[in-house]
Amino acid sequence: MTFALEHFIGGDRIACTDGEIAVINPSTEATLGKFAPAGPDLVDRAVAAAVKAFPAWSTTAPQDRHAALLRIADAYEARIEDLAQALSAEMGAPIDFARKSQAGAGLNHLRAFARALENYSFRTPVGPEAPDQAILHEPVGVAALITPWNWPLNQIALKVGAALAAGCTMVLKPSEISPMTAQVFAEIIEAADLPTGVFNMVQGDGAVTGSALVAHPDVAIVSFTGSTRAGVAISQSAAPDVKRVSLELGGKSPSIVFADADVEKAVRWTATFCFNNTGQSCNAATRLLVERSVYDKAMEIAKQTAEAQKVGPASASGDHIGPLSSPAQFEKVQGLIGKAIEEGATVLVGGAGRPDALPEGLFARPTIFADVTPEQTIFREEVFGPVLTMTPFDTEEEAIALANDTEYGLSAYLHSQDPARVQRVGAQLRAGMVQANSHGRAPGTPFGGYRRSGIGREGGRWGIEEFLEVKLVTGWPVSEAEPA
């Protein structure tokens, strides 16, 4: 794939200049190309284009925004292969996984936002007790959208789709690790023929481009997905202007397996889900909590699952996992594995270093630590790699306490054949999403977490509402039948 990056500003394409940011193929560690980040001047041009486009776009009929989303979805579907090839080359997702799951997720979100718009009312009456008063939902303004490298299309679609549906104009700053994927996405938006300046994109890193975008006085909302550390910094930067922030951050999600569960299914699902995307998912099930009476059985099943997990280059077809996505991520994962060993965690399978058959590339060994305690770093710190911990428990109360013993609160998973227990335990788990017995989430449902996992929700009508202000008007009756 040819390495050619551009900024998209006010309907113009501006070629990225050569620079110090290197984009690599993590399967080979070869450099695909280098580029310079957009500086404050380009960021200012992009924001100015979005500001100029906002009055017209913010007042378009929802039906027109719905039609625009469908045009984007159609153009996106036509470029699935290009998206998958770019993503696989620069991020390391195996090509079959890139086509189906990574690129497929973005398409699902775009169509889900279109469906959400069909039933969303931007004008609603307060109620019969106040017949002359109404609630209006209006776009916030120019949105700064900062997306990560691990699920780039998933997150770009979640942010761009929601902002467009709400009536916001935007400037997207994709990750510098996956800029080619974002380049194809911007070409898709261009093909969908949106009004000039509604969508703008600047390529660059967080330190230069992201910082200028977040601090820009004409940005009304910042929607960011990434690490909790970076999310805190963005909140601080946005605070002087009291910008709205929507943050989807880290996680250290538990998967609780009770003795009455289908233990083999639950453990295999947890380990496979943990290793999926090479462990680089914020909602990965990375802490396996197992009732003691079935703990030994669970360890054997988990070990077998990890040993059967194939690892290979992203360009190869199959259901294997690929490399970690960057040298920094590789070093972080190796460091945390080493620290876990130093702190006395039991290596059930895997460990530090690359798989024996893959001496080059940013590959990590699928790793499971057994008998991990809450005092150990590996129990608490988000690894973002194919690393699973196992901890036994004796009672339901202990399982809940262990699950909630984290600074995060993104996802939690539980496995039991007792419906009453599922509801009882699920209600006590401090997480934004609780999934029982391997049931997945439907497109258009809310994604987000408690505590240091973030602020706000993405997906469906909840995602749209992140980009809307609520206005009360009086002396302005709105009937239930009034169109939005």
C-alpha angles and dihedrals in degrees: 000000000000115000107228121141130188141181115232110214127165093335094313129110114220117191116236112241124230113273151140101295108099121202111204139190101239092203092062103014088231117145113248094189146309133242142175120244121247108262130212093281094058091042089053091051091051094049091046090054090051092047090052093050096045102083094056098038094045091058098046116120115262087240089062092049089048090054090049091053091052091050089052092048091051092048090046093052090053090056099045093117093050091048092049094048092050093046094047093049099049105026100033101237110153107255097245090048090046092055099044107029109019100039092029092058092059093051092049091053094049092053091044091056090051089053091047091054091055091067102029119110116206090188122048134165117245089230143267091299089064108030094168096053133080143179119233123195109208133178114265097224135250111006126210108209117195115183136188135235101237098072099007100166094040091056097039090053093046092054103034093043094050094045093049092047091051093050098252126140117221155195115216120206107187124194116282087226093063106029097135091061089052090048090059091046091053089051088053091053089049090053090052089064102229118177114278114277098013091108122032130167133196122190118219150092132290098253096057111015101027094047093051091048096048093047095046109121094219094058110100101185136021118206111190136176119190143076123350089238091057091043091057090050091050091050090052092048092048094047101082091062092037089235117179112251130200112191130188104185142158135327144192099193124195126219111201118203116192121198091248092059127097087267098192093049093044096049095044090048092049095048093044092048090048092053094042112115085012088290092297098131125107091219096047115139098242103155113062110196112190132186107251096237090065098029097105090049090049092051091055092048092047091049092051091048093051093046090052093049108109121217123197149136119306093237093062121093119238144072097289126121120249136218128298109270104243142014090249091055091047091053092047093052093046090048094052092047089052092048092050090054091048090052092054103259113158114244105222093176137346120013136175125345136033126307110274094246094050109058092159130049130046095290124149130197116248100250136195125189117199130205092020116174129208089249092066121091093230089062092057112028122079107243102186091206139089094290125128127184126206126207128173125224134189106203139030090246092054091049091054092047092050092046092051094043094102138090088233131072110181107120139355130188129200135184124202137128091219108095092198091054092048091055094041096049095037091057091055098049111103099222137111092233128033118185122189128206097353095302111156131221121259121233111265096035121121119274120194144088153234130261116352091000090082152267125283134002137272129209136054120358090339090060092048091052091058086071097045134088120213115229127187116209126186129201086030110103116200119191123215088246096053110116119243 
